[in-house]
Amino acid sequence: MKVPNYKFEGDSDALFQEVFEKYTNHLNPGLAKLMGFAGFGVEMYAEGCYIFDHESRAFLDCLGGYGTFSLGHRHPKVVGAIQDQLGKMALSGKAFFSKPAADLAEKLASVAPEGLQFSFFCNSGAEAVEAALKMAKGYTKRTKIVSTIGGYHGKTLGALATTGREKYRKPFEPLMPGVVFTTYGDTEELVAAIDADTACVILEPIQGEGGIIVPPAGYLAAARKRCDEVGALLIFDEVQTGLGRTGYLFASEHDHVSPDLMTLAKAVGGGIMPLGVCMGTEAIWQGVFGTNPLAHTSTFGGNPLACTAGLVALQVIEEEGLVSRSKAMGDRMLDAFKQIGRRHPDMVADVRGRALMIGVEFTEDEVGELVVAQLMKRGVCVAYALNNPRVLRFEPPLIISEEEVDSAATALEESLAETEELLASLV
Ligand SMILES: *Cc1c(COP(=O)(O)O)cnc(C)c1O
């Protein structure tokens, strides 16, 4: 794939200053400072695997919007379908049936893990998690929720209560009560925490923000078994892992475990529309919506634009074979990164992941930040994990080419070498 053409014709310094000041005065002064300090530019244009900034510099997008841009930026098929839909109806009138919502729900049921027949549509990952937790509480009439340390489920009050990092939770307590945290990947601890009071267990099949943590074999299956024993529901939060990212359409397929509830967002809107989904079984939908069909609703949820994007995104994933492509490109990237890691054992503690969900763990937090800056300098966009700043995550579009994987590897190697020199010159 070749790098697209983009040139910003205006005064780039003036543009940066203007945007920076507006962030400082009207959005988030602290964030403006942090981003300005790190040297981030203004995003101007995106196409395929690339983002351009105000200085018309191209960045290979290895962050991929935390997994949002699985189809790349502005996939032409999704753009075309949305433009068509925009000519007919954008948001739902709410008093009518909507065909795009019906079509997407049917399509999702046909590809989702066994038993997940129903969908609730919303607009983000946190909202999808809110819906799943509410469904679980409503259906089981229980209140205890088991989550994991390092788990990331969003920052709204309910989802935040299950997010496994004190730094984000503490200042906003009391949050939704009843949540207990267990060590991610510790089967014994998890099983022991699930009891007859447990409404649900919420797990990412691979922890994303926790630092790309792949659980040991049998962990998800043990959760499934214990939930069945005590009548608790199993929620898989596939907001980041879903839609081919891990070499399977859904990451739980690797372990052959089906949840009772599953959340999707990020990639599900085709990288163009905000879309969140909470999927669940017929029994749960009967239990919650049977007595009150309006028990959970969202004004924008299920709107024709988002659902059209979702439907075409799934078609593109199938037509372009993006699930197997994710596996092939991910194996290539993981191999290359592992070799690079071995050449820099003082800085790189571990390289891990599955398909195009890859984490590079450094021996120190500060090294991670320096390497991010070096990679950005070389035109590769990355970031560290929110709940684990020591880990750089690579989640490029699944349409990435071999050449681009190789150029990301070269950039990583050079970035590590220069960081090493920099650190050596400091002592
Ligand atoms: C990003 C993420 C969320 C939250 O999604 P938002 O759209 O940012 O609210 C929830 N769960 C997981 C696993 C995520 O990666």
Ligand as a Chemical Component Dictionary entry (heavy atoms), coordinates in Angstrom:
data_LIG
# 
_chem_comp.id                   LIG 
_chem_comp.type                 NON-POLYMER 
_chem_comp.pdbx_formal_charge   0 
_chem_comp.three_letter_code    LIG 
# 
loop_
_chem_comp_atom.comp_id 
_chem_comp_atom.atom_id 
_chem_comp_atom.alt_atom_id 
_chem_comp_atom.type_symbol 
_chem_comp_atom.charge 
_chem_comp_atom.model_Cartn_x 
_chem_comp_atom.model_Cartn_y 
_chem_comp_atom.model_Cartn_z 
_chem_comp_atom.pdbx_ordinal 
LIG C1 C1 C 0 -12.178 1.334  25.217 1  
LIG C2 C2 C 0 -12.801 0.291  26.039 2  
LIG C3 C3 C 0 -14.015 0.523  26.733 3  
LIG C4 C4 C 0 -14.666 1.871  26.772 4  
LIG O1 O1 O 0 -15.080 2.308  25.514 5  
LIG P1 P1 P 0 -15.413 3.856  25.293 6  
LIG O2 O2 O 0 -15.998 3.885  23.909 7  
LIG O3 O3 O 0 -14.138 4.622  25.416 8  
LIG O4 O4 O 0 -16.403 4.247  26.332 9  
LIG C5 C5 C 0 -14.587 -0.538 27.417 10 
LIG N1 N1 N 0 -14.010 -1.747 27.420 11 
LIG C6 C6 C 0 -12.867 -2.012 26.780 12 
LIG C7 C7 C 0 -12.286 -3.380 26.804 13 
LIG C8 C8 C 0 -12.214 -0.993 26.082 14 
LIG O5 O5 O 0 -11.044 -1.243 25.465 15 
# 
loop_
_chem_comp_bond.comp_id 
_chem_comp_bond.atom_id_1 
_chem_comp_bond.atom_id_2 
_chem_comp_bond.value_order 
_chem_comp_bond.pdbx_ordinal 
LIG C1 C2 SING 1  
LIG C2 C3 SING 2  
LIG C2 C8 DOUB 3  
LIG C3 C4 SING 4  
LIG C3 C5 DOUB 5  
LIG C4 O1 SING 6  
LIG O1 P1 SING 7  
LIG P1 O2 DOUB 8  
LIG P1 O3 SING 9  
LIG P1 O4 SING 10 
LIG C5 N1 SING 11 
LIG N1 C6 DOUB 12 
LIG C6 C7 SING 13 
LIG C6 C8 SING 14 
LIG C8 O5 SING 15 
# 
